[in-house]
């Protein structure tokens, strides 16, 4: 565990149980039912809070709840193939299956001399998902150490089985005793005179570490931000996988209907909004609808695009939908080269006039220039709109769930996220709406929503303060949070609205140029698509 002290001015608050001593006030009037201590694990756990001021209007609080226990152990989770009794015998191996398939695998593993058991996995109900039984898993043994579990996994693999060594503290048992480690940045608009904005680095298509983005901007503190493309097969690595507005410029379209963190005037007017977008290209007295902005044509990460996308136009998290017929606009902020491939590209100068029509598409843009790319059937449409020497205009409108237009100013930042966690001070967890409930793939919900992982959260409290939260996980020193636990933590911190940002190995918090949490990737801090920066007052 990273044990950096929070500074000599740290105030230590020790809470043996909820309400014994007052916690740092994140809201003058906590929402009904909120407790002083975090609602994690047994109610009698010790909780410490260490708080210091980073700059006027910005505080950092570290919360450590509970402690390690010998009651938790390591085990081996065996991947379950389809099996003869499965509804889909040819399905790839997954963590969860139906009871018959799990029993079949457990019997085979036991016959090979291993201590196998079948466990039912149930998950709590949330706002748009009924919960209940997700499926059954097969596990082997209980071990005091990761190395012992890994040794058993090696033996299993030698007999032809697949699986992984897991710590039972990551399962989400509400009776667990921790530990949890959570860091909270609070920005008070009444006293904050610095800046709050996002950075994606030199260009959209590359990834940088949160610490690198923070140091480059001279930020007081920073957290990782939205979801992004990681695999080149899903698009351009680093490209936001959802809405991205930076300094008032829309550089990535929303996953239609999913939530975003909207910040205006350096956090003085922050909110969570569900966003949709319509864009079009206008030229020669006609127009055609746009499919996207600053992304590889044909690849829609997290889906939620247009009606002709395959397999769905609805949000589908960590999936890449496809569409062979697209019109995608590129801004000067995308990168050195636009994506290459079959199709046509209208290259525009700084005034929006067509300089050339490229076939095939792809290549450098003129300084400050932009372009529109067409693929498949959309090539003919672009050809009718674009003429060298004539203007070609790109337009677009963001709207929130009430239908109101969202008009970004230069002081507006919008970051993608999901699912929603808290609305109007009440728990409001929306994995189904945001594409984390995937029919026929219960193992995705199990790993992504139900199990504990590192998390990054953001929200706004009753006093209008923007609150940024990271929770370490995937270790024995910090269990992490499930998505329902994330919502409960956000509400306990007094948030009236909250959303989940990118987490897992991306979860990072930086203060004064140093990473103060423990990112979970074995290689250390992960390069990400963008980061949210708290900047000092430079007046």
C-alpha positions in Angstrom: 0.0 0.0 0.0 1.1 3.5 -0.8 1.5 5.2 2.7 2.4 8.8 1.8 1.4 11.2 4.6 -1.1 13.8 3.7 1.0 16.6 5.3 1.8 18.1 8.7 -1.5 20.0 8.8 -3.5 16.8 8.6 -6.4 16.5 11.0 -7.1 12.9 12.0 -10.6 11.8 12.7 -11.2 8.4 14.1 -14.6 6.9 13.9 -15.2 3.6 15.6 -18.8 3.4 14.4 -21.1 5.7 12.6 -21.9 8.9 14.5 -19.3 8.6 17.3 -17.5 11.7 16.1 -18.6 14.0 13.3 -16.9 13.4 10.0 -15.6 16.2 7.8 -18.6 18.1 6.4 -19.0 17.4 2.8 -22.5 18.8 3.0 -24.1 20.9 5.6 -27.3 18.9 5.3 -26.5 15.2 4.4 -29.2 13.5 2.4 -31.8 11.5 4.4 -30.3 8.2 5.7 -26.7 9.3 5.1 -24.2 8.2 7.8 -21.0 9.8 9.0 -19.0 6.7 8.4 -18.9 5.0 5.0 -21.5 2.2 4.6 -18.9 -0.5 3.8 -18.5 -3.8 5.7 -19.5 -4.4 9.3 -20.9 -1.4 11.2 -18.3 -1.7 14.0 -15.3 -1.1 11.8 -12.7 1.6 12.6 -12.5 4.4 10.1 -9.9 7.1 9.9 -10.1 10.4 8.0 -7.1 12.6 7.3 -7.9 16.0 5.7 -5.7 18.8 4.5 -6.1 21.9 2.3 -4.3 21.8 -1.0 -5.2 25.4 -2.1 -8.0 27.8 -1.1 -11.2 26.0 -1.8 -9.7 22.5 -2.4 -9.4 19.8 0.3 -8.1 16.3 0.1 -9.4 13.7 2.5 -8.1 10.2 2.8 -10.5 7.6 4.3 -9.3 4.2 5.5 -12.0 1.9 6.8 -11.5 -1.5 8.4 -8.4 -3.7 8.3 -7.2 -7.0 6.9 -8.5 -10.2 8.3 -7.6 -13.9 8.2 -11.2 -14.7 7.4 -10.6 -13.8 3.8 -8.6 -16.1 1.6 -7.3 -16.7 -2.0 -9.0 -19.2 -4.2 -8.9 -20.4 -7.8 -11.9 -19.5 -10.0 -12.2 -21.9 -12.9 -13.5 -20.8 -16.3 -16.7 -22.7 -17.2 -17.1 -24.0 -20.8 -20.5 -24.4 -22.3 -20.8 -28.1 -21.4 -23.2 -30.7 -22.6 -26.0 -29.3 -20.5 -25.5 -25.7 -21.4 -28.1 -23.8 -23.5 -25.1 -22.9 -25.7 -22.5 -25.7 -25.6 -20.2 -23.9 -28.0 -20.1 -20.7 -26.0 -16.6 -19.6 -24.9 -15.6 -20.3 -21.3 -16.7 -17.7 -18.8 -16.7 -17.1 -15.0 -20.5 -17.8 -14.6 -22.8 -20.3 -16.2 -26.0 -22.1 -15.5 -26.1 -24.5 -12.6 -25.9 -27.7 -14.7 -22.8 -26.5 -16.5 -21.2 -25.5 -13.3 -22.0 -28.9 -11.7 -20.6 -30.7 -14.7 -17.3 -28.8 -14.6 -17.0 -29.2 -10.8 -17.5 -33.0 -11.1 -14.8 -33.2 -13.8 -12.4 -31.1 -11.7 -13.1 -33.3 -8.6 -12.5 -36.4 -10.6 -9.0 -35.1 -11.4 -8.2 -34.7 -7.7 -9.0 -31.1 -7.0 -11.1 -29.6 -4.2 -13.8 -28.0 -6.4 -17.1 -26.4 -5.2 -20.0 -24.7 -6.9 -21.2 -21.3 -5.6 -24.3 -19.4 -6.5 -23.7 -15.7 -7.2 -26.5 -13.3 -6.3 -26.4 -9.5 -6.9 -28.5 -6.7 -5.3 -31.3 -4.9 -7.2 -30.5 -1.4 -8.4 -32.6 1.3 -10.1 -33.0 -0.4 -13.5 -31.9 -4.0 -12.9 -33.8 -6.5 -10.7 -30.7 -8.3 -9.4 -31.0 -11.8 -8.0 -29.1 -14.8 -9.3 -26.5 -14.0 -11.9 -25.2 -17.6 -12.3 -22.9 -20.2 -10.7 -19.2 -20.2 -10.4 -16.7 -23.0 -9.8 -13.9 -22.5 -7.4 -11.0 -24.7 -6.1 -9.5 -24.6 -2.7 -8.9 -21.9 -0.1 -5.4 -20.6 0.4 -3.6 -18.3 2.8 -1.6 -16.6 0.0 -1.7 -15.6 -3.6 1.4 -17.7 -4.4 -0.4 -20.8 -3.0 -3.4 -20.1 -5.1 -1.3 -19.5 -8.2 0.5 -22.8 -7.6 -2.9 -24.6 -7.6 -3.9 -22.7 -10.8 -0.7 -24.0 -12.4 -1.7 -27.5 -11.6 -5.1 -27.0 -12.9 -3.8 -25.6 -16.2 -1.6 -28.7 -16.5 -4.8 -30.8 -16.5 -6.3 -28.6 -19.3 -8.4 -26.2 -17.2 -8.4 -22.3 -17.4 -9.0 -19.9 -14.6 -7.5 -17.2 -12.3 -6.4 -16.8 -8.7 -8.7 -14.4 -6.9 -9.0 -12.9 -3.5 -12.4 -13.5 -1.8 -12.4 -10.0 -0.5 -13.2 -8.8 -4.0 -16.5 -10.8 -4.1 -18.5 -8.0 -2.4 -19.6 -9.7 0.8 -21.3 -6.9 2.8 -19.9 -8.5 6.1 -16.3 -8.1 5.0 -14.0 -6.1 7.3 -11.9 -4.4 4.7 -9.7 -2.6 4.4 -10.9 0.1 2.0 -8.9 3.1 1.0 -10.6 6.1 -0.5 -9.3 9.6 -1.5 -11.7 12.5 -1.9 -11.0 15.9 -3.5 -13.6 18.6 -2.8 -13.7 21.8 -4.7 -15.7 24.6 -3.0 -16.8 27.2 -5.6 -17.3 29.8 -2.9 -13.6 29.8 -2.1 -11.9 28.2 -5.2 -10.3 30.7 -7.5 -8.3 28.2 -9.6 -9.3 26.3 -12.7 -11.1 22.9 -13.1 -10.7 21.5 -16.6 -9.9 18.3 -18.5 -6.8 17.6 -20.6 -6.3 14.9 -23.3 -2.6 15.9 -23.9 -1.1 16.9 -27.2 -3.9 15.2 -29.3 -6.9 13.0 -28.8 -5.5 9.8 -30.3 -2.6 9.2 -27.9 -2.6 8.1 -24.3 -0.8 9.8 -21.5 -0.5 9.2 -17.8 -2.6 11.3 -15.4 0.5 12.4 -13.6 2.1 13.5 -17.0 -1.0 15.6 -17.8 -1.0 17.1 -14.3 2.6 18.0 -14.4 2.4 19.5 -17.9 -0.4 21.8 -16.8 1.1 22.6 -13.4 -2.0 21.1 -11.7 -2.4 21.0 -7.9 -4.3 17.7 -8.2 -5.8 15.5 -10.8 -7.8 12.3 -11.4 -8.2 10.1 -14.4 -11.5 10.9 -16.2 -13.6 9.3 -19.0 -13.6 5.9 -20.8 -11.4 5.7 -23.8 -10.3 3.4 -26.6 -7.5 1.1 -25.5 -7.3 -1.5 -28.3 -6.4 -0.4 -31.8 -9.0 -2.8 -33.1 -11.6 -0.7 -31.4 -10.4 2.7 -32.8 -7.7 5.1 -32.1 -6.1 4.4 -28.6 -6.7 7.4 -26.3 -9.9 8.5 -28.2 -12.7 9.2 -25.7 -15.3 6.4 -25.8 -18.2 8.8 -25.3 -18.8 12.5 -24.9 -15.8 14.8 -24.7 -15.9 18.6 -24.5 -12.7 20.4 -23.8 -12.5 24.2 -23.3 -15.9 24.4 -24.9 -15.0 22.3 -28.0 -17.0 19.1 -28.7 -14.3 16.7 -29.8 -16.1 13.4 -29.2 -19.8 12.6 -29.6 -21.8 11.1 -26.7 -22.8 7.4 -26.4 -26.3 8.6 -26.9 -28.3 8.7 -23.6 -25.4 8.0 -21.3 -24.4 10.3 -18.5 -21.7 12.9 -18.6 -20.0 15.1 -15.9 -20.7 18.7 -17.0 -18.6 21.4 -15.5 -18.9 25.1 -16.2 -16.8 28.0 -14.9 -14.2 25.8 -13.1 -16.7 23.8 -11.1 -19.0 26.7 -10.1 -21.8 25.1 -12.0 -21.3 21.3 -12.1 -24.0 18.7 -12.8 -24.6 15.2 -14.2 -26.5 15.1 -17.4 -27.6 12.4 -19.9 -26.6 13.6 -23.3 -27.6 13.1 -27.0 -26.1 14.6 -30.1 -27.1 15.3 -33.7 -24.6 16.5 -36.2 -24.7 17.3 -39.9 -22.5 18.3 -42.8 -23.8 21.2 -44.9 -22.6 22.1 -48.4 -24.0 23.0 -51.9 -27.4 23.9 -50.4 -27.9 20.4 -48.9 -26.9 18.5 -45.8 -26.3 15.0 -44.6 -26.2 13.6 -41.0 -22.9 13.0 -39.3 -22.2 9.7 -37.4 -19.3 10.9 -35.2 -16.5 13.3 -34.4 -12.8 12.5 -34.2 -12.9 8.7 -34.3 -12.1 5.9 -36.7 -15.0 5.6 -39.1 -16.8 2.3 -38.7 -15.8 1.7 -35.1 -18.1 2.9 -32.3 -16.6 2.1 -28.9 -19.3 1.6 -26.2 -21.9 1.7 -29.1 -24.9 4.0 -28.6 -24.6 5.5 -32.1 -27.0 5.5 -35.1 -29.8 3.1 -36.1 -27.7 1.2 -38.7 -24.9 0.3 -36.3 -24.3 -3.4 -35.6 -25.2 -5.1 -33.4 -27.0 -2.3 -31.6 -27.6 1.4 -31.5 -28.0 1.3 -27.8 -25.2 1.7 -25.3 -23.1 -1.5 -24.8 -20.2 -1.0 -22.5 -16.7 -2.3 -23.4 -18.0 -3.4 -26.8 -17.3 -2.0 -30.2 -20.2 -1.6 -32.6 -19.6 -1.3 -36.4 -21.0 0.6 -39.3 -19.5 0.4 -42.8 -21.4 3.5 -44.0 -20.4 6.6 -42.0 -19.6 10.3 -42.2 -17.2 11.4 -39.5 -15.8 14.9 -38.9 -12.2 15.5 -37.8 -11.0 18.6 -35.9 -7.4 19.9 -35.7 -7.2 18.2 -32.3 -7.5 14.6 -33.4 -3.8 13.9 -34.2 -1.1 14.2 -36.8 -2.8 12.0 -39.3 -6.5 11.2 -39.9 -7.3 7.5 -40.2 -6.4 5.9 -43.5 -8.6 3.5 -45.4 -11.1 3.1 -48.2 -13.5 6.0 -48.8 -13.2 9.7 -49.4 -12.0 12.7 -47.3 -12.8 16.3 -47.8 -9.9 18.3 -46.4 -10.8 21.8 -45.1 -8.8 24.9 -44.4 -9.2 27.1 -41.3 -12.1 28.9 -43.0 -13.9 25.6 -43.8 -13.3 25.7 -47.5 -12.5 22.4 -49.3 -8.8 22.2 -50.2 -8.9 18.7 -51.7 -10.9 15.5 -51.9 -8.7 12.5 -51.0 -9.4 9.0 -52.1 -8.5 6.8 -50.3 -9.0 8.7 -47.1 -6.3 9.5 -44.5 -3.3 11.8 -44.1 -2.1 15.0 -42.5 -4.3 18.0 -42.1 -3.2 21.6 -42.8 -2.3 23.7 -39.7 -5.6 24.5 -38.0 -7.5 22.6 -40.7 -10.2 19.9 -40.4 -11.9 17.3 -42.6 -14.9 15.0 -43.2 -14.4 11.4 -44.0 -16.9 9.1 -45.7 -17.0 5.3 -46.0 -19.2 2.9 -47.9 -22.5 4.3 -49.2 -21.8 7.7 -47.6 -19.0 8.4 -50.1 -21.5 9.4 -52.8 -23.3 11.7 -50.3 -20.0 13.5 -49.4 -19.2 13.8 -53.1 -22.5 15.6 -53.7 -21.8 18.1 -50.8 -18.1 18.8 -51.2 -16.5 20.8 -54.0 -12.9 22.1 -54.0 -12.9 25.8 -53.2 -16.4 25.9 -51.7 -17.3 25.9 -48.0 -18.3 22.7 -46.2 -19.8 23.3 -42.8 -20.0 20.9 -39.9 -22.7 21.5 -37.3 -23.9 19.7 -34.2 -26.2 20.0 -31.2 -25.9 18.5 -27.7 -29.1 18.0 -25.7 -29.8 16.8 -22.2 -32.5 14.4 -21.2 -35.0 17.2 -20.8 -34.5 18.2 -24.5 -32.7 21.4 -23.6 -29.7 22.3 -25.8 -26.3 22.2 -24.0 -24.3 25.1 -25.5 -20.7 24.8 -24.3 -18.8 28.0 -23.6 -15.0 28.1 -23.6 -15.2 27.5 -19.8 -17.2 24.2 -20.2 -15.8 20.7 -19.8 -17.9 17.6 -20.3 -16.5 14.1 -19.6 -18.1 10.7 -20.3 -19.0 8.3 -17.6 -21.5 5.6 -16.5 -23.4 4.3 -14.8 -25.2 7.0 -12.9 -24.9 6.4 -9.2 -26.9 9.1 -7.3 -29.7 11.4 -8.4 -31.4 14.0 -6.3 -29.6 12.7 -3.2 -31.0 9.1 -3.7 -29.3 6.0 -4.9 -29.9 5.7 -8.6 -27.7 3.1 -10.2 -28.4 2.6 -13.9 -26.3 -0.3 -15.4 -29.1 -1.4 -17.8 -29.5 2.0 -19.4 -25.8 2.5 -19.7 -25.0 -0.9 -21.3 -23.5 -2.9 -18.5 -26.4 -5.4 -18.5 -25.6 -7.6 -21.5 -28.1 -10.4 -22.2 -26.4 -13.8 -22.4 -23.2 -12.4 -20.8 -23.8 -12.4 -17.1 -20.1 -12.8 -16.5 -19.6 -9.2 -17.7 -22.0 -7.8 -15.1 -20.4 -10.1 -12.5 -16.9 -8.8 -13.2 -17.7 -5.1 -14.0 -20.6 -4.2 -11.7 -21.0 -6.9 -9.0 -17.4 -7.4 -8.0 -15.1 -4.9 -6.3 -12.7 -3.0 -8.4 -10.8 0.2 -8.3 -13.2 3.1 -9.0 -13.1 6.8 -9.9 -16.3 8.7 -9.1 -17.4 12.3 -9.5 -20.4 14.3 -8.3 -21.9 17.4 -6.8 -23.0 17.9 -3.2 -25.9 20.0 -1.8 -23.7 23.1 -1.5 -22.6 22.9 -5.2 -19.2 21.5 -4.4 -17.6 19.3 -7.1 -16.3 16.1 -5.5 -13.8 13.7 -7.1 -13.3 10.3 -5.5 -10.8 7.4 -6.1 -11.0 4.0 -4.4 -8.1 1.6 -4.6 -8.7 -2.0 -5.3 -7.6 -5.4 -6.6 -5.2 -5.9 -3.7 -5.4 -7.3 -0.2 -4.6 -3.8 1.2 -7.6 -2.2 -0.5 -10.7 -4.2 -1.5 -12.2 -1.8 -4.0 -15.9 -1.1 -4.5 -18.7 -2.7 -6.5 -20.9 -0.3 -8.4 -23.7 -0.5 -5.8 -21.1 0.2 -3.1 -19.7 3.1 -5.1 -23.2 4.7 -5.1 -23.6 4.1 -1.4 -20.2 5.8 -0.8 -21.1 8.7 -3.0 -24.3 9.3 -1.1 -22.6 8.9 2.3 -20.2 11.6 1.2 -23.2 13.9 0.8 -23.4 13.9 -3.0 -26.7 14.9 -4.5 -25.7 13.7 -8.0 -22.9 11.3 -8.9 -21.5 9.3 -11.8 -19.0 6.5 -12.2 -15.9 7.5 -14.4 -13.3 5.1 -15.8 -11.9 2.8 -13.2 -10.0 -0.4 -12.8 -6.3 0.1 -13.8 -7.1 3.6 -14.9 -8.0 4.8 -11.4 -5.3 7.4 -10.4 -5.2 10.5 -8.2 -2.2 12.9 -8.4 -1.4 15.6 -5.9 1.5 18.0 -6.4 2.8 15.9 -9.3 2.9 12.6 -7.3 0.5 9.7 -7.6 -0.9 9.3 -4.1 -3.0 6.1 -4.6 -2.0 2.6 -5.7 -3.0 2.0 -9.4 -3.8 -1.7 -9.8 -2.0 -2.5 -13.1 1.1 -4.6 -12.5 3.1 -2.1 -14.6 2.0 0.8 -12.4 0.2 3.9 -13.6 -1.8 3.4 -16.8 -1.8 5.9 -19.7 -5.3 7.1 -20.1 -7.4 9.1 -22.6 -8.0 12.2 -20.5 -7.7 13.5 -16.9 -9.5 16.1 -14.8 -7.2 18.8 -13.5 -7.4 21.2 -10.5 -5.3 24.2 -11.4 -3.9 26.8 -9.0 -5.0 30.5 -9.0 -2.7 32.2 -11.5 -4.1 35.7 -11.2 
